[in-house]
């Protein structure tokens, strides 16, 4: 039988409220961690609790998580939900100080009354599950609220306000043909907004690798950015690689705010820009700021203007696995050197430069002076 369980997650005592950007990151992290959980064991090997679906609503004081579990009884569902949330919090250092303030079957009273189906009436929560979770988090009264969350945020205007920081491109490159004059501003603002999130997430990935002392392929941890790189190279994604990729990300995203544009100077920068566009697109989708058909073509003009070529996209194609070692392929198509050892090396005939952090120079041998000749 399916049971609905709500879990209130709260920040550590004395911690400052999350700002909107931090809340967005926390909600994304919880969503990705929960997505890895398919079931929970209850101690009885024949009694497995299956996670049917879930929703996350982050807010300044923490998050509300709604779980639908297929369990044998109410008690089993509640115990399994608590175990799941403990496991999720323990998987990330960023959530290690969070606490489970409440975890019980029945969701919230408002949720129980409204049910999972949409109904009529002015006080019914949104029909979309993710928006419903956020609505429930915002509706909590003083008895369960740690602080006043403040006025609601105009997320559309918030993203548009970031657009002014993108100076390297004319907004015309973001024309999606929908006739809305705000669409190019949303596209530009999302790139700037997503760049701050992506850099912060890379710092988290570096910390995770430092704790594991290994590679992405050899870790069971969650990686916010490195998991989105071509996975056939994941055994190369170690701490040194992550730091180089962070520097490449800072270099290429920093140029977005400058006057004029220089295309990616290495494969690492091209991949970083590729991931940035995907994160910007996801941000606009998560905030429901643009329709799907507009999102599909939103960054086509930007890609044409930002890259000299799109060779880096071949790294994601499973049917081209190993193309970098195929002499006939490289002779025909002439791609840049796609061996991972060359990802942070300067691409010939590009105008930009590589940050010195990514340039490895072999130490010269110390030359011994010739033996002194006797007088």
N, C-alpha and C positions, 0 to 999 in steps of 0.2 A: 504494500500500500504506500502511496505517496504522502509524505508529510512536509509541510512548510515550516522551516526554521529560520528565525531571524537572529543575527548576531550583531551586537553593537561592539565595534572596536573603537577604543579610545586611546589617545596619546598618553604618554607617561605623565605622571603627576608633575605639575610645574612646567611642562613643555609649552612653548608658544604655539598658538593656533597656526594651522597651515595657511599659507597665502594661496591664492587661486592656482598659481603654477604648481606649487607643492601638492595641493589637493588633486590636481589633474594627474601628476606623476604617481601619487600614492594609489589612486583609483586604477590607473593603468597597470601598476605593479601587482596589485591584488588580483586583478582580472587575469593576468598572465599566469600567476601562481595557481589560482583556482582552476585554470584551464588544464593544468597538468594533473589534477586530481580526478580520477574516474570513479574510485570507490574507496570505502574505508572498512577495515576489518574490525570486528567487535569482540574478538576473543573466541567466538564460536566459528570454527572454520566453515560451517555451513550457513552462517548468517552474515552475508556481505551486504553492506549498505551502498547502494549505487547513487551517484550524484546525477540526477536527471537534468537539472539545469540550475543556473544561479544568476544573480544580478548584484552588481556592486554600485553603491552610491557614496562617493567620497564627499566630505564636507570639512570645514575648518577644524573640527574637534576630533576627526577620525574618519570612520566610515560605517555605513550600514550594509551588511551583506545578507542577502536573502537566498536561502538554499532550498531546493526541492529535492528531497531524498526518498528513495524507494527502500523502505525498511520494514522489518517485521512488526514493530510496535512503536508507539510514541516515545517510550523511554529509550529504545535503541536509537531512534533517529536523533534524539536530542544529544545523547552521549557521543554518537558518531560525528555530529556537527561540531561539537566542542573539540573533539580530537582533530578534525579536519582544520579548524581554524588555528589550533595550536601549531599544527604542522606547517601551515602556510606562514604564520608569523616567524617561525623558527628558520624558515628557508632563506630569509633575507635579513641581513644586518640592519637594513633601513627600517625594518618593522620589528626588530627584536625587542624594543622597549614598549611596544604597544601592548595593551591589555584587552582581554575580553570582558567588557563590562556587563554583558548580558548575552545569553544564548539559550533560546527556548523555542519550543514548538508553538506555532500559532501566529508567527510573524508579529507584526505590530497590530494593536487593536484596530487602527484605521485600515490596515491591510486585510485583516480578517473580515472586516465588515464589507469592504469593497470587493474582495476576492481577486482572482487573477484575470477575470474577464472584465471588459469595459462595461460601464453602465451609464445611465443618464443621471444628470444632476450637477449642480455647480461645484460641489465639494468632492467629486470623484477624482482620484488620482489619474495621471496620464495612462493611456492604454499601453504605450511602449514600455516594456519591462525595465530597461535601463533608466529611462526617465522616471518611471514609477519609483525605483529605488532611491533616486536622488530626491524626488518629491517627498518620500517618507522621511528621509534624513532631515530635510528642511522643516518638516511639520512637527518635529518633536518638541514637546513643551518643556518648561523649566525643570520638571522632575528628572528628565534624562539628558538635558542639554547642559554642557559644561560652560558655555559662554554664548553670547549673542552672536550669531553668524554674520550679522550685518545685513545691509541691503543686498538684494539679488544683483548679480553681475550681468551686464549686457555683453555677452560673449562675442556677439557679432561685431559690436563697436570696438571691443577690446582687441580683437584680431586686426581690424582695420587700422587701429591706432599704431600698430607695429609696422604698417606698410611704409611709413615715411623713412624708416631706417634702411630700406633697400634702395640704394642709389645707383647701383651698377647697371641696371636695366631700365628701359622705358616700360611703363606698365602695359604698353600695347602687346608685349610678348605674352601676356596672360589673358588675351582676349579669347574667350571660349565661345563667342558667338551667341550668347544668350540674351544680349541686349541690356543686361543689368550693369550700370556703371560702377557698382560696388564690387563686382566679381573680380576684376584685376587687383583691387585693393585687398580683398580677402586672400587671393592667391599669394600676393607679395607679403602680406602680414603673416600668413601662415608659415612661410619659409623662415622668416626671422624668428617667429615664436618657436617653431620646431627646432631651430638651430640651438637655442638655449636649452631646450629639453634634451636634445641629443648629446650635447657636450656634458651636461650633468649626468646623463645615463652612462656615458663612457667612463666617467670617473667611478661610477658604481661598478661597472664591469671590471675595471682595473683593480679595484679593491677586492672583488670576488676572486679574481685570478691570483691576487697576492695571498689570499687566505688558502686557496687550493694548491698553490705552487705547481700548477700544471697548465693544461691547455683547455680550450673550450670543449674539444672532443672528449677529453678525459674527465670531465666534471659533470656532476649531476645538478649543479647550480643553475639558476636562471640568469641569463645574460640579456640585457635590455637592447643592446645594439649589435654586439658581435654575433648573436644568433641569426641576425638578418643578413650577414655576409654569406657568400657562396660556401655551402656546408661541406663540400668535398675537400676544402682546405682547412677545416676546423682543427685538425691536429697541429697546424702551424700557429694557431691563434693563442700565443702565450703572452706573458706579461710585457715583454719587449715589443711584440707586435702591437698589442693594445695601446701602448704609449705612443708608438709611431702613428697608429691610426688616429689617435686623439689629436696629435699635432697636425696631421694632414687635414683633419676635420676643421680644426681652428683656422688653419691657413685658408682653406677654400671658402668656408662660411664667412670669414672675416672680410673677404674681398667683395661679398655681396653689399657691404655697407660703404664701399669705396666708390670713387668716381671712375668709371670705366671698368672693364672686365677683362680678366685674363683667364682663359680656359684652364681646366685642371692640368697641372704640370706633371702628374704621375698617376698611375693606375689607382693608388690609394685615395687620392683626391677625387678622382672620377667616381669611385665607389661611395665615398662619403657624400658626394653631392646626390648620387642616386638614392641613397638611403634617406637623405634630407627631404627630397621631393616626396618619397613615400610616406614619411612621417607627417609632412605638411598636409598631404592628401587625407591621411587618416585623422588628423586633428579636425579638419573641416567636416569630415564625415561624422566623427564622434559628436561634435557640437551641432550637427545637423544644420550647417550653414549653407550648404549647396546641395543640389540634387545630384544623384549618381551619374546621370548622363553628362552633366557639366563637369564633374570631377574627372571623368574618364579622359577628357580632352583638355583639361585645364592647363596642364604643364607641357603640352606638345610644343608650343612656340618657344617656351623657355628652354626646353631640351635642345631645340635647333640652334638657339642663340648661345647657349652656355657651353656646349661641347664642340670640340673639333671633330670627334667621331664618337660612336657608341660601342666601341669594341669591348668595353668592360661588361656589357650586358651578355656577351657570349659566355662569361664565367658562370652564369646562372642556368645555362641550358644543359640539361643532363645528357642530351644526345650529342653534345660536343665535348664531352668529358675527355680531357687529354689533348685538346686541339693545339695547346701551346707547344706540344712536342711533335706535332705533325708538320713535317717540313713542306709537304705538298700544299697543305692548307695555308700555312703562313706565306708561302710563295705566291699563292693565288690571291689572297685577300690582304696581305701586308699589314696585319695588326701590330700594335705595339707589343713589346715583350710582356706576355701575360704570366710568366712564371712568378710564383709568389715572391721569390727572392728579389724580383725587380719591381714590385708594387710601389716601392717608395724611392725608386730611382727616376731621374729626370727623363721624360719622354723627349726624344730628339725632335728638334725643329719646333718646340713649343717656347712661348715667350716668357713663361714664368720661371720661378726658381724653387728649389726644394729647401725646406728648412734645414739648417745644419744639424739639427738633432737626428735626422734620418740619414745623414751621410756618414758612412763608416769608412774611415781611413786606416789602412794597415800601418802599424807603428814601424818607423824605419829602424833598421839595424844600426846600432851604434858602431861607427867606424873607428877602429883602433888605430892610433897613430903608429907610423912605422917605427921599428926599433931604432933607438938612437945609435948612430955610428960612433965608434970610439975615435978619439982624437988621434 
